[in-house]
């Protein structure tokens, strides 16, 4: 399988320095001048600081003795992923285009359903979708924006010209996480290697919390100059709790749990030591099913009873909107290029990965015949769970997955195993290539905007293509070089 490396056009070999890409030249010279002891001590320093700050991720698959999920430090890699200015400019345009079309699609699905009437997407793909919320049909949301914060997963694979081409692997539109690691990775790099930032013009990312607060306020139904925004968390046992607390602190807003809120006369209030305070915008990090026990899961203690009544009355904004998940389901992903053409009349700038929909008999037969070569994913899966990476699986694993696929073909899609681009990574044995992806965070308010870059995730196991933190992946700082 051909490889594309971000830093090298030809990888180093024994007694050979390889060939460095132009935008990496200054960094490569600096890296070559560093001794291994210095890099090792910097790595230890980073781990110590992250542990002290509490930058962890709960892994639910591994249980401690008391049955709770284990808290793990997300490994941080010292070697940044560098993207040239022109490459980012094209990617940014593609991200704006894609998220704009996705928001148009969600609004259409809950209103006129023009895309279904036109036969572009089969009606059963929407109305039979577990993430479709009938409660949202006909409900107007501020500015017609549903996914205010979108995390779009992008991978790079070699093309015929050997340049490497970007593909969108996944659209995360419900409660995308990881932006806190992007911000903390940058702070860490600036702390450990300040000289690098005087040698490179790296676009800043530290203003993300300001852009996020601006985006949230823009969705407020209230007319006050500074509407009350809160971050709603499921609580400290959630895997991304660090991020919830971090973003609330960075924006200067309250971090609340469901028990801190109540609804009266279709308005939402927060309990405070000074009495009830009206809430205008809820940045929720709680899934739809748990938001309102009166409407969704009656046993939920994570949400607030009556919240949907206040929401439908237009008295509070929920970001991201209820029902947004209908557009980030993996069974809907293959139709996004068609959405861009349908709603915007444009050719997609960013490509999709070719996808086989196992609910289609021909696609299912192809998938079953080629399981050893494909990546098969659950349409509602996340975090790297419920998937088969054919080339990395045993015959027994493939056969077990074949049974699950035959039992529920509608629940799966399949894709070719892309050779994800690699980037030099500091591992125990020294510096070696490891596969990466990128999650830029796109904010949709009065305009669509983002900070330059995103979260680069790295598969730390040699040869692994699974970058998810829940599966042992790490993170890197992402540098967008300014012209």
PyMOL commands that set and color helices and strands:
alter all, ss='L'
color gray80, all
select helices_A, chain A and resi 22-32+36-53+85-109+114-117+123-127+134-136+142-144+179-192+194-199+208-218+241-251+258-260+288-290+307-312+324-327+330-333+336-344+361-369+371-373+390-392+395-407+409-411+469-471
alter helices_A, ss='H'
color red, helices_A
select strands_A, chain A and resi 8-10+19-20+56-63+69-73+76-83+149-157+165-172+229-232+254-256+261-264+267-270+277-278+281-284+317-319+351-352+355-357+374-378+387-389+412-416+422-427+430-444+448-449+455-458+474-480
alter strands_A, ss='S'
color yellow, strands_A
deselect
rebuild
show_as cartoon
